[in-house]
């Protein structure tokens, strides 16, 4: 996680996307990931959520490679 966070500092846009599968209390959250926008993977909408994740990853990849 430390290596990924360091790499994220050198990259434009979303590089780290924490995935959450359930609600977390503030004390259960990983503090190092608090600065990143997380995405939820809901069991009842898993395919939709994964499609959104893939779309975000593609968009960021294309933006970085212009």
PQR file with spaces between the fields and no chain letter, atoms N, CA, C, O and H, PARSE charges and radii, in Angstrom:
ATOM       1  N    UNK     1       0.835   -1.183    0.000 -0.4000 1.5000
ATOM       2  CA   UNK     1       0.000    0.000    0.000 -0.0000 2.0000
ATOM       3  C    UNK     1       0.881    1.249    0.000  0.5500 1.7000
ATOM       4  O    UNK     1       0.548    2.242   -0.647 -0.5500 1.4000
ATOM       5  N    UNK     2       1.977    1.205    0.705 -0.4000 1.5000
ATOM       6  CA   UNK     2       2.877    2.354    0.754 -0.0000 2.0000
ATOM       7  C    UNK     2       3.468    2.641   -0.625  0.5500 1.7000
ATOM       8  O    UNK     2       3.552    3.797   -1.041 -0.5500 1.4000
ATOM       9  H    UNK     2       2.248    0.398    1.231  0.4000 1.0000
ATOM      10  N    UNK     3       3.875    1.592   -1.328 -0.4000 1.5000
ATOM      11  CA   UNK     3       4.432    1.758   -2.667 -0.0000 2.0000
ATOM      12  C    UNK     3       3.390    2.338   -3.627  0.5500 1.7000
ATOM      13  O    UNK     3       3.703    3.231   -4.414 -0.5500 1.4000
ATOM      14  H    UNK     3       3.807    0.653   -0.990  0.4000 1.0000
ATOM      15  N    UNK     4       2.171    1.842   -3.567 -0.4000 1.5000
ATOM      16  CA   UNK     4       1.104    2.347   -4.431 -0.0000 2.0000
ATOM      17  C    UNK     4       0.798    3.812   -4.110  0.5500 1.7000
ATOM      18  O    UNK     4       0.588    4.610   -5.023 -0.5500 1.4000
ATOM      19  H    UNK     4       1.916    1.116   -2.927  0.4000 1.0000
ATOM      20  N    UNK     5       0.771    4.168   -2.847 -0.4000 1.5000
ATOM      21  CA   UNK     5       0.504    5.557   -2.460 -0.0000 2.0000
ATOM      22  C    UNK     5       1.620    6.471   -2.955  0.5500 1.7000
ATOM      23  O    UNK     5       1.352    7.591   -3.392 -0.5500 1.4000
ATOM      24  H    UNK     5       0.941    3.520   -2.105  0.4000 1.0000
ATOM      25  N    UNK     6       2.861    6.009   -2.892 -0.4000 1.5000
ATOM      26  CA   UNK     6       3.986    6.804   -3.391 -0.0000 2.0000
ATOM      27  C    UNK     6       3.869    6.980   -4.902  0.5500 1.7000
ATOM      28  O    UNK     6       4.089    8.075   -5.420 -0.5500 1.4000
ATOM      29  H    UNK     6       3.078    5.100   -2.537  0.4000 1.0000
ATOM      30  N    UNK     7       3.527    5.915   -5.603 -0.4000 1.5000
ATOM      31  CA   UNK     7       3.360    5.979   -7.061 -0.0000 2.0000
ATOM      32  C    UNK     7       2.207    6.912   -7.435  0.5500 1.7000
ATOM      33  O    UNK     7       2.287    7.626   -8.434 -0.5500 1.4000
ATOM      34  H    UNK     7       3.348    5.026   -5.182  0.4000 1.0000
ATOM      35  N    UNK     8       1.161    6.910   -6.656 -0.4000 1.5000
ATOM      36  CA   UNK     8      -0.005    7.750   -6.927 -0.0000 2.0000
ATOM      37  C    UNK     8       0.354    9.230   -6.901  0.5500 1.7000
ATOM      38  O    UNK     8      -0.297   10.031   -7.572 -0.5500 1.4000
ATOM      39  H    UNK     8       1.096    6.330   -5.844  0.4000 1.0000
ATOM      40  N    UNK     9       1.371    9.603   -6.144 -0.4000 1.5000
ATOM      41  CA   UNK     9       1.778   11.007   -6.081 -0.0000 2.0000
ATOM      42  C    UNK     9       2.347   11.489   -7.406  0.5500 1.7000
ATOM      43  O    UNK     9       2.309   12.683   -7.703 -0.5500 1.4000
ATOM      44  H    UNK     9       1.900    8.952   -5.600  0.4000 1.0000
ATOM      45  N    UNK    10       2.880   10.554   -8.213 -0.4000 1.5000
ATOM      46  CA   UNK    10       3.503   10.910   -9.490 -0.0000 2.0000
ATOM      47  C    UNK    10       2.550   10.794  -10.668  0.5500 1.7000
ATOM      48  O    UNK    10       2.942   11.046  -11.808 -0.5500 1.4000
ATOM      49  H    UNK    10       2.911    9.584   -7.971  0.4000 1.0000
ATOM      50  N    UNK    11       1.306   10.415  -10.411 -0.4000 1.5000
ATOM      51  CA   UNK    11       0.360   10.147  -11.490 -0.0000 2.0000
ATOM      52  C    UNK    11      -0.801   11.131  -11.412  0.5500 1.7000
ATOM      53  O    UNK    11      -1.338   11.404  -10.339 -0.5500 1.4000
ATOM      54  H    UNK    11       0.987   10.210   -9.485  0.4000 1.0000
ATOM      55  N    UNK    12      -1.173   11.654  -12.575 -0.4000 1.5000
ATOM      56  CA   UNK    12      -2.347   12.519  -12.659 -0.0000 2.0000
ATOM      57  C    UNK    12      -3.604   11.678  -12.533  0.5500 1.7000
ATOM      58  O    UNK    12      -3.655   10.577  -13.082 -0.5500 1.4000
ATOM      59  H    UNK    12      -0.737   11.432  -13.447  0.4000 1.0000
ATOM      60  N    UNK    13      -4.590   12.144  -11.851 -0.4000 1.5000
ATOM      61  CA   UNK    13      -5.878   11.463  -11.770 -0.0000 2.0000
ATOM      62  C    UNK    13      -5.887   10.308  -10.783  0.5500 1.7000
ATOM      63  O    UNK    13      -4.977   10.149   -9.970 -0.5500 1.4000
ATOM      64  H    UNK    13      -4.549   13.039  -11.405  0.4000 1.0000
ATOM      65  N    UNK    14      -6.937    9.510  -10.875 -0.4000 1.5000
ATOM      66  CA   UNK    14      -7.131    8.402   -9.938 -0.0000 2.0000
ATOM      67  C    UNK    14      -6.158    7.268  -10.243  0.5500 1.7000
ATOM      68  O    UNK    14      -6.174    6.703  -11.336 -0.5500 1.4000
ATOM      69  H    UNK    14      -7.676    9.639  -11.535  0.4000 1.0000
ATOM      70  N    UNK    15      -5.333    6.948   -9.293 -0.4000 1.5000
ATOM      71  CA   UNK    15      -4.423    5.821   -9.423 -0.0000 2.0000
ATOM      72  C    UNK    15      -4.806    4.736   -8.438  0.5500 1.7000
ATOM      73  O    UNK    15      -4.761    3.546   -8.753 -0.5500 1.4000
ATOM      74  H    UNK    15      -5.320    7.406   -8.405  0.4000 1.0000
ATOM      75  N    UNK    16      -5.180    5.154   -7.259 -0.4000 1.5000
ATOM      76  CA   UNK    16      -5.663    4.225   -6.238 -0.0000 2.0000
ATOM      77  C    UNK    16      -7.165    4.383   -6.109  0.5500 1.7000
ATOM      78  O    UNK    16      -7.677    5.492   -5.958 -0.5500 1.4000
ATOM      79  H    UNK    16      -5.217    6.120   -7.004  0.4000 1.0000
ATOM      80  N    UNK    17      -7.856    3.274   -6.169 -0.4000 1.5000
ATOM      81  CA   UNK    17      -9.308    3.296   -5.995 -0.0000 2.0000
ATOM      82  C    UNK    17      -9.648    2.235   -4.951  0.5500 1.7000
ATOM      83  O    UNK    17      -9.823    1.066   -5.294 -0.5500 1.4000
ATOM      84  H    UNK    17      -7.440    2.373   -6.292  0.4000 1.0000
ATOM      85  N    UNK    18      -9.741    2.627   -3.689 -0.4000 1.5000
ATOM      86  CA   UNK    18     -10.106    1.648   -2.659 -0.0000 2.0000
ATOM      87  C    UNK    18     -11.515    1.115   -2.917  0.5500 1.7000
ATOM      88  O    UNK    18     -12.437    1.878   -3.206 -0.5500 1.4000
ATOM      89  H    UNK    18      -9.598    3.577   -3.410  0.4000 1.0000
ATOM      90  N    UNK    19     -11.663   -0.187   -2.810 -0.4000 1.5000
ATOM      91  CA   UNK    19     -12.968   -0.826   -3.004 -0.0000 2.0000
ATOM      92  C    UNK    19     -13.529   -1.228   -1.656  0.5500 1.7000
ATOM      93  O    UNK    19     -12.822   -1.785   -0.816 -0.5500 1.4000
ATOM      94  H    UNK    19     -10.914   -0.806   -2.576  0.4000 1.0000
ATOM      95  N    UNK    20     -14.799   -0.944   -1.457 -0.4000 1.5000
ATOM      96  CA   UNK    20     -15.461   -1.248   -0.185 -0.0000 2.0000
ATOM      97  C    UNK    20     -16.621   -2.185   -0.462  0.5500 1.7000
ATOM      98  O    UNK    20     -17.416   -1.941   -1.370 -0.5500 1.4000
ATOM      99  H    UNK    20     -15.373   -0.492   -2.140  0.4000 1.0000
ATOM     100  N    UNK    21     -16.725   -3.252    0.310 -0.4000 1.5000
ATOM     101  CA   UNK    21     -17.805   -4.222    0.125 -0.0000 2.0000
ATOM     102  C    UNK    21     -18.872   -4.130    1.207  0.5500 1.7000
ATOM     103  O    UNK    21     -19.895   -4.811    1.136 -0.5500 1.4000
ATOM     104  H    UNK    21     -16.079   -3.451    1.048  0.4000 1.0000
ATOM     105  N    UNK    22     -18.632   -3.287    2.209 -0.4000 1.5000
ATOM     106  CA   UNK    22     -19.625   -3.100    3.270 -0.0000 2.0000
ATOM     107  C    UNK    22     -19.383   -1.747    3.924  0.5500 1.7000
ATOM     108  O    UNK    22     -18.349   -1.114    3.709 -0.5500 1.4000
ATOM     109  H    UNK    22     -17.801   -2.734    2.267  0.4000 1.0000
ATOM     110  N    UNK    23     -20.334   -1.322    4.712 -0.4000 1.5000
ATOM     111  CA   UNK    23     -20.170   -0.077    5.463 -0.0000 2.0000
ATOM     112  C    UNK    23     -19.106   -0.285    6.537  0.5500 1.7000
ATOM     113  O    UNK    23     -19.030   -1.348    7.154 -0.5500 1.4000
ATOM     114  H    UNK    23     -21.174   -1.836    4.888  0.4000 1.0000
ATOM     115  N    UNK    24     -18.299    0.728    6.748 -0.4000 1.5000
ATOM     116  CA   UNK    24     -17.261    0.665    7.771 -0.0000 2.0000
ATOM     117  C    UNK    24     -17.420    1.812    8.751  0.5500 1.7000
ATOM     118  O    UNK    24     -17.761    2.932    8.371 -0.5500 1.4000
ATOM     119  H    UNK    24     -18.361    1.591    6.247  0.4000 1.0000
ATOM     120  N    UNK    25     -17.175    1.523    9.982 -0.4000 1.5000
ATOM     121  CA   UNK    25     -17.165    2.596   10.971 -0.0000 2.0000
ATOM     122  C    UNK    25     -15.851    3.358   10.803  0.5500 1.7000
ATOM     123  O    UNK    25     -14.883    2.801   10.284 -0.5500 1.4000
ATOM     124  H    UNK    25     -16.899    0.613   10.291  0.4000 1.0000
ATOM     125  N    UNK    26     -15.801    4.599   11.225 -0.4000 1.5000
ATOM     126  CA   UNK    26     -14.578    5.399   11.072 -0.0000 2.0000
ATOM     127  C    UNK    26     -13.337    4.724   11.657  0.5500 1.7000
ATOM     128  O    UNK    26     -12.251    4.837   11.087 -0.5500 1.4000
ATOM     129  H    UNK    26     -16.588    5.051   11.646  0.4000 1.0000
ATOM     130  N    UNK    27     -13.479    4.039   12.761 -0.4000 1.5000
ATOM     131  CA   UNK    27     -12.308    3.394   13.377 -0.0000 2.0000
ATOM     132  C    UNK    27     -11.845    2.144   12.624  0.5500 1.7000
ATOM     133  O    UNK    27     -10.725    1.679   12.836 -0.5500 1.4000
ATOM     134  H    UNK    27     -14.361    3.948   13.223  0.4000 1.0000
ATOM     135  N    UNK    28     -12.690    1.599   11.752 -0.4000 1.5000
ATOM     136  CA   UNK    28     -12.310    0.422   10.961 -0.0000 2.0000
ATOM     137  C    UNK    28     -11.700    0.788    9.607  0.5500 1.7000
ATOM     138  O    UNK    28     -11.207   -0.087    8.896 -0.5500 1.4000
ATOM     139  H    UNK    28     -13.599    1.977   11.580  0.4000 1.0000
ATOM     140  N    UNK    29     -11.729    2.046    9.253 -0.4000 1.5000
ATOM     141  CA   UNK    29     -11.188    2.474    7.966 -0.0000 2.0000
ATOM     142  C    UNK    29      -9.656    2.536    8.013  0.5500 1.7000
ATOM     143  O    UNK    29      -9.064    2.792    9.062 -0.5500 1.4000
ATOM     144  H    UNK    29     -12.130    2.757    9.831  0.4000 1.0000
ATOM     145  N    UNK    30      -9.040    2.301    6.872 -0.4000 1.5000
ATOM     146  CA   UNK    30      -7.581    2.402    6.749 -0.0000 2.0000
ATOM     147  C    UNK    30      -7.244    3.868    6.522  0.5500 1.7000
ATOM     148  O    UNK    30      -7.577    4.431    5.479 -0.5500 1.4000
ATOM     149  H    UNK    30      -9.521    2.093    6.020  0.4000 1.0000
ATOM     150  N    UNK    31      -6.601    4.470    7.471 -0.4000 1.5000
ATOM     151  CA   UNK    31      -6.338    5.909    7.449 -0.0000 2.0000
ATOM     152  C    UNK    31      -5.556    6.337    6.207  0.5500 1.7000
ATOM     153  O    UNK    31      -5.803    7.415    5.667 -0.5500 1.4000
ATOM     154  H    UNK    31      -6.330    4.013    8.318  0.4000 1.0000
ATOM     155  N    UNK    32      -4.624    5.513    5.753 -0.4000 1.5000
ATOM     156  CA   UNK    32      -3.808    5.855    4.585 -0.0000 2.0000
ATOM     157  C    UNK    32      -4.633    5.966    3.303  0.5500 1.7000
ATOM     158  O    UNK    32      -4.187    6.576    2.331 -0.5500 1.4000
ATOM     159  H    UNK    32      -4.423    4.637    6.192  0.4000 1.0000
ATOM     160  N    UNK    33      -5.822    5.387    3.296 -0.4000 1.5000
ATOM     161  CA   UNK    33      -6.668    5.429    2.102 -0.0000 2.0000
ATOM     162  C    UNK    33      -7.732    6.519    2.157  0.5500 1.7000
ATOM     163  O    UNK    33      -8.497    6.685    1.207 -0.5500 1.4000
ATOM     164  H    UNK    33      -6.184    4.892    4.085  0.4000 1.0000
ATOM     165  N    UNK    34      -7.786    7.254    3.247 -0.4000 1.5000
ATOM     166  CA   UNK    34      -8.841    8.246    3.446 -0.0000 2.0000
ATOM     167  C    UNK    34      -8.829    9.346    2.391  0.5500 1.7000
ATOM     168  O    UNK    34      -9.876    9.916    2.085 -0.5500 1.4000
ATOM     169  H    UNK    34      -7.164    7.120    4.019  0.4000 1.0000
ATOM     170  N    UNK    35      -7.671    9.649    1.836 -0.4000 1.5000
ATOM     171  CA   UNK    35      -7.575   10.740    0.863 -0.0000 2.0000
ATOM     172  C    UNK    35      -8.049   10.352   -0.537  0.5500 1.7000
ATOM     173  O    UNK    35      -8.180   11.214   -1.406 -0.5500 1.4000
ATOM     174  H    UNK    35      -6.820    9.186    2.085  0.4000 1.0000
ATOM     175  N    UNK    36      -8.306    9.071   -0.762 -0.4000 1.5000
ATOM     176  CA   UNK    36      -8.713    8.597   -2.081 -0.0000 2.0000
ATOM     177  C    UNK    36     -10.225    8.372   -2.128  0.5500 1.7000
ATOM     178  O    UNK    36     -10.849    8.047   -1.118 -0.5500 1.4000
ATOM     179  H    UNK    36      -8.200    8.370   -0.057  0.4000 1.0000
ATOM     180  N    UNK    37     -10.798    8.551   -3.312 -0.4000 1.5000
ATOM     181  CA   UNK    37     -12.225    8.299   -3.496 -0.0000 2.0000
ATOM     182  C    UNK    37     -12.451    6.798   -3.586  0.5500 1.7000
ATOM     183  O    UNK    37     -11.908    6.132   -4.467 -0.5500 1.4000
ATOM     184  H    UNK    37     -10.291    8.815   -4.132  0.4000 1.0000
ATOM     185  N    UNK    38     -13.239    6.281   -2.691 -0.4000 1.5000
ATOM     186  CA   UNK    38     -13.507    4.849   -2.701 -0.0000 2.0000
ATOM     187  C    UNK    38     -14.711    4.528   -3.565  0.5500 1.7000
ATOM     188  O    UNK    38     -15.546    5.387   -3.849 -0.5500 1.4000
ATOM     189  H    UNK    38     -13.681    6.822   -1.975  0.4000 1.0000
ATOM     190  N    UNK    39     -14.781    3.277   -3.973 -0.4000 1.5000
ATOM     191  CA   UNK    39     -15.936    2.789   -4.732 -0.0000 2.0000
ATOM     192  C    UNK    39     -16.515    1.610   -3.970  0.5500 1.7000
ATOM     193  O    UNK    39     -15.789    0.804   -3.389 -0.5500 1.4000
ATOM     194  H    UNK    39     -14.103    2.579   -3.742  0.4000 1.0000
ATOM     195  N    UNK    40     -17.814    1.528   -3.987 -0.4000 1.5000
ATOM     196  CA   UNK    40     -18.499    0.443   -3.297 -0.0000 2.0000
ATOM     197  C    UNK    40     -18.805   -0.687   -4.277  0.5500 1.7000
ATOM     198  O    UNK    40     -19.235   -0.441   -5.403 -0.5500 1.4000
ATOM     199  H    UNK    40     -18.404    2.183   -4.460  0.4000 1.0000
ATOM     200  N    UNK    41     -18.581   -1.925   -3.841 -0.4000 1.5000
ATOM     201  CA   UNK    41     -18.982   -3.110   -4.594 -0.0000 2.0000
ATOM     202  C    UNK    41     -20.127   -3.745   -3.820  0.5500 1.7000
ATOM     203  O    UNK    41     -19.913   -4.429   -2.819 -0.5500 1.4000
ATOM     204  H    UNK    41     -18.231   -2.125   -2.926  0.4000 1.0000
ATOM     205  N    UNK    42     -21.345   -3.508   -4.298 -0.4000 1.5000
ATOM     206  CA   UNK    42     -22.534   -4.012   -3.618 -0.0000 2.0000
ATOM     207  C    UNK    42     -22.908   -5.385   -4.170  0.5500 1.7000
ATOM     208  O    UNK    42     -22.929   -5.566   -5.387 -0.5500 1.4000
ATOM     209  H    UNK    42     -21.519   -2.952   -5.111  0.4000 1.0000
ATOM     210  N    UNK    43     -23.200   -6.348   -3.311 -0.4000 1.5000
ATOM     211  CA   UNK    43     -23.583   -7.688   -3.792 -0.0000 2.0000
ATOM     212  C    UNK    43     -24.790   -7.655   -4.729  0.5500 1.7000
ATOM     213  O    UNK    43     -24.842   -8.408   -5.701 -0.5500 1.4000
ATOM     214  H    UNK    43     -23.183   -6.201   -2.322  0.4000 1.0000
ATOM     215  N    UNK    44     -25.754   -6.788   -4.441 -0.4000 1.5000
ATOM     216  CA   UNK    44     -26.976   -6.748   -5.255 -0.0000 2.0000
ATOM     217  C    UNK    44     -26.775   -6.021   -6.581  0.5500 1.7000
ATOM     218  O    UNK    44     -27.630   -6.115   -7.462 -0.5500 1.4000
ATOM     219  H    UNK    44     -25.712   -6.176   -3.651  0.4000 1.0000
ATOM     220  N    UNK    45     -25.674   -5.304   -6.743 -0.4000 1.5000
ATOM     221  CA   UNK    45     -25.402   -4.575   -7.989 -0.0000 2.0000
ATOM     222  C    UNK    45     -23.938   -4.751   -8.386  0.5500 1.7000
ATOM     223  O    UNK    45     -23.306   -3.829   -8.903 -0.5500 1.4000
ATOM     224  H    UNK    45     -24.979   -5.228   -6.028  0.4000 1.0000
ATOM     225  N    UNK    46     -23.416   -5.939   -8.138 -0.4000 1.5000
ATOM     226  CA   UNK    46     -21.992   -6.197   -8.352 -0.0000 2.0000
ATOM     227  C    UNK    46     -21.572   -5.911   -9.796  0.5500 1.7000
ATOM     228  O    UNK    46     -20.586   -5.210  -10.026 -0.5500 1.4000
ATOM     229  H    UNK    46     -23.930   -6.688   -7.718  0.4000 1.0000
ATOM     230  N    UNK    47     -22.312   -6.450  -10.769 -0.4000 1.5000
ATOM     231  CA   UNK    47     -21.943   -6.255  -12.173 -0.0000 2.0000
ATOM     232  C    UNK    47     -21.930   -4.772  -12.548  0.5500 1.7000
ATOM     233  O    UNK    47     -21.029   -4.313  -13.250 -0.5500 1.4000
ATOM     234  H    UNK    47     -23.112   -7.020  -10.583  0.4000 1.0000
ATOM     235  N    UNK    48     -22.912   -4.043  -12.089 -0.4000 1.5000
ATOM     236  CA   UNK    48     -22.987   -2.604  -12.353 -0.0000 2.0000
ATOM     237  C    UNK    48     -21.805   -1.870  -11.719  0.5500 1.7000
ATOM     238  O    UNK    48     -21.210   -0.993  -12.345 -0.5500 1.4000
ATOM     239  H    UNK    48     -23.644   -4.416  -11.520  0.4000 1.0000
ATOM     240  N    UNK    49     -21.471   -2.221  -10.495 -0.4000 1.5000
ATOM     241  CA   UNK    49     -20.370   -1.564   -9.791 -0.0000 2.0000
ATOM     242  C    UNK    49     -19.020   -1.889  -10.436  0.5500 1.7000
ATOM     243  O    UNK    49     -18.165   -1.011  -10.547 -0.5500 1.4000
ATOM     244  H    UNK    49     -21.955   -2.933   -9.986  0.4000 1.0000
ATOM     245  N    UNK    50     -18.820   -3.138  -10.861 -0.4000 1.5000
ATOM     246  CA   UNK    50     -17.575   -3.509  -11.530 -0.0000 2.0000
ATOM     247  C    UNK    50     -17.474   -2.803  -12.881  0.5500 1.7000
ATOM     248  O    UNK    50     -16.389   -2.373  -13.272 -0.5500 1.4000
ATOM     249  H    UNK    50     -19.515   -3.852  -10.770  0.4000 1.0000
ATOM     250  N    UNK    51     -18.586   -2.680  -13.591 -0.4000 1.5000
ATOM     251  CA   UNK    51     -18.592   -1.949  -14.861 -0.0000 2.0000
ATOM     252  C    UNK    51     -18.187   -0.491  -14.636  0.5500 1.7000
ATOM     253  O    UNK    51     -17.438    0.072  -15.434 -0.5500 1.4000
ATOM     254  H    UNK    51     -19.468   -3.029  -13.273  0.4000 1.0000
ATOM     255  N    UNK    52     -18.670    0.113  -13.573 -0.4000 1.5000
ATOM     256  CA   UNK    52     -18.307    1.499  -13.236 -0.0000 2.0000
ATOM     257  C    UNK    52     -16.815    1.590  -12.914  0.5500 1.7000
ATOM     258  O    UNK    52     -16.146    2.533  -13.336 -0.5500 1.4000
ATOM     259  H    UNK    52     -19.279   -0.345  -12.925  0.4000 1.0000
ATOM     260  N    UNK    53     -16.300    0.628  -12.179 -0.4000 1.5000
ATOM     261  CA   UNK    53     -14.877    0.592  -11.846 -0.0000 2.0000
ATOM     262  C    UNK    53     -14.036    0.480  -13.114  0.5500 1.7000
ATOM     263  O    UNK    53     -13.064    1.217  -13.278 -0.5500 1.4000
ATOM     264  H    UNK    53     -16.844   -0.139  -11.837  0.4000 1.0000
ATOM     265  N    UNK    54     -14.400   -0.428  -14.003 -0.4000 1.5000
ATOM     266  CA   UNK    54     -13.656   -0.614  -15.249 -0.0000 2.0000
ATOM     267  C    UNK    54     -13.715    0.642  -16.101  0.5500 1.7000
ATOM     268  O    UNK    54     -12.715    1.026  -16.707 -0.5500 1.4000
ATOM     269  H    UNK    54     -15.190   -1.027  -13.869  0.4000 1.0000
ATOM     270  N    UNK    55     -14.862    1.278  -16.154 -0.4000 1.5000
ATOM     271  CA   UNK    55     -15.013    2.522  -16.909 -0.0000 2.0000
ATOM     272  C    UNK    55     -14.087    3.606  -16.350  0.5500 1.7000
ATOM     273  O    UNK    55     -13.434    4.321  -17.110 -0.5500 1.4000
ATOM     274  H    UNK    55     -15.674    0.966  -15.662  0.4000 1.0000
ATOM     275  N    UNK    56     -14.035    3.724  -15.039 -0.4000 1.5000
ATOM     276  CA   UNK    56     -13.152    4.703  -14.395 -0.0000 2.0000
ATOM     277  C    UNK    56     -11.700    4.401  -14.717  0.5500 1.7000
ATOM     278  O    UNK    56     -10.931    5.310  -15.031 -0.5500 1.4000
ATOM     279  H    UNK    56     -14.566    3.144  -14.421  0.4000 1.0000
ATOM     280  N    UNK    57     -11.317    3.131  -14.641 -0.4000 1.5000
ATOM     281  CA   UNK    57      -9.941    2.744  -14.930 -0.0000 2.0000
ATOM     282  C    UNK    57      -9.577    3.045  -16.380  0.5500 1.7000
ATOM     283  O    UNK    57      -8.486    3.546  -16.650 -0.5500 1.4000
ATOM     284  H    UNK    57     -11.941    2.393  -14.386  0.4000 1.0000
ATOM     285  N    UNK    58     -10.472    2.746  -17.313 -0.4000 1.5000
ATOM     286  CA   UNK    58     -10.213    3.031  -18.729 -0.0000 2.0000
ATOM     287  C    UNK    58     -10.064    4.524  -18.975  0.5500 1.7000
ATOM     288  O    UNK    58      -9.143    4.961  -19.665 -0.5500 1.4000
ATOM     289  H    UNK    58     -11.359    2.338  -17.094  0.4000 1.0000
ATOM     290  N    UNK    59     -10.971    5.297  -18.407 -0.4000 1.5000
ATOM     291  CA   UNK    59     -10.940    6.751  -18.593 -0.0000 2.0000
ATOM     292  C    UNK    59      -9.629    7.333  -18.074  0.5500 1.7000
ATOM     293  O    UNK    59      -9.005    8.157  -18.744 -0.5500 1.4000
ATOM     294  H    UNK    59     -11.719    4.942  -17.846  0.4000 1.0000
ATOM     295  N    UNK    60      -9.213    6.911  -16.889 -0.4000 1.5000
ATOM     296  CA   UNK    60      -7.962    7.417  -16.320 -0.0000 2.0000
ATOM     297  C    UNK    60      -6.757    6.965  -17.134  0.5500 1.7000
ATOM     298  O    UNK    60      -5.811    7.732  -17.312 -0.5500 1.4000
ATOM     299  H    UNK    60      -9.719    6.242  -16.345  0.4000 1.0000
ATOM     300  N    UNK    61      -6.779    5.742  -17.626 -0.4000 1.5000
ATOM     301  CA   UNK    61      -5.683    5.233  -18.451 -0.0000 2.0000
ATOM     302  C    UNK    61      -5.579    6.045  -19.735  0.5500 1.7000
ATOM     303  O    UNK    61      -4.483    6.450  -20.123 -0.5500 1.4000
ATOM     304  H    UNK    61      -7.547    5.119  -17.481  0.4000 1.0000
ATOM     305  N    UNK    62      -6.694    6.286  -20.391 -0.4000 1.5000
ATOM     306  CA   UNK    62      -6.703    7.061  -21.633 -0.0000 2.0000
ATOM     307  C    UNK    62      -6.239    8.485  -21.385  0.5500 1.7000
ATOM     308  O    UNK    62      -5.497    9.041  -22.195 -0.5500 1.4000
ATOM     309  H    UNK    62      -7.585    5.957  -20.076  0.4000 1.0000
ATOM     310  N    UNK    63      -6.657    9.076  -20.296 -0.4000 1.5000
ATOM     311  CA   UNK    63      -6.268   10.444  -19.976 -0.0000 2.0000
ATOM     312  C    UNK    63      -4.754   10.552  -19.737  0.5500 1.7000
ATOM     313  O    UNK    63      -4.123   11.527  -20.145 -0.5500 1.4000
ATOM     314  H    UNK    63      -7.260    8.625  -19.639  0.4000 1.0000
ATOM     315  N    UNK    64      -4.192    9.557  -19.083 -0.4000 1.5000
ATOM     316  CA   UNK    64      -2.759    9.582  -18.808 -0.0000 2.0000
ATOM     317  C    UNK    64      -1.917    9.334  -20.066  0.5500 1.7000
ATOM     318  O    UNK    64      -0.768    9.770  -20.131 -0.5500 1.4000
ATOM     319  H    UNK    64      -4.706    8.765  -18.751  0.4000 1.0000
ATOM     320  N    UNK    65      -2.467    8.650  -21.050 -0.4000 1.5000
ATOM     321  CA   UNK    65      -1.698    8.291  -22.236 -0.0000 2.0000
ATOM     322  C    UNK    65      -1.958    9.194  -23.431  0.5500 1.7000
ATOM     323  O    UNK    65      -1.693    8.799  -24.567 -0.5500 1.4000
ATOM     324  H    UNK    65      -3.401    8.296  -20.997  0.4000 1.0000
ATOM     325  N    UNK    66      -2.459   10.371  -23.206 -0.4000 1.5000
ATOM     326  CA   UNK    66      -2.657   11.339  -24.294 -0.0000 2.0000
ATOM     327  C    UNK    66      -1.368   12.043  -24.595  0.5500 1.7000
ATOM     328  O    UNK    66      -1.324   12.897  -25.480 -0.5500 1.4000
ATOM     329  H    UNK    66      -2.674   10.692  -22.283  0.4000 1.0000
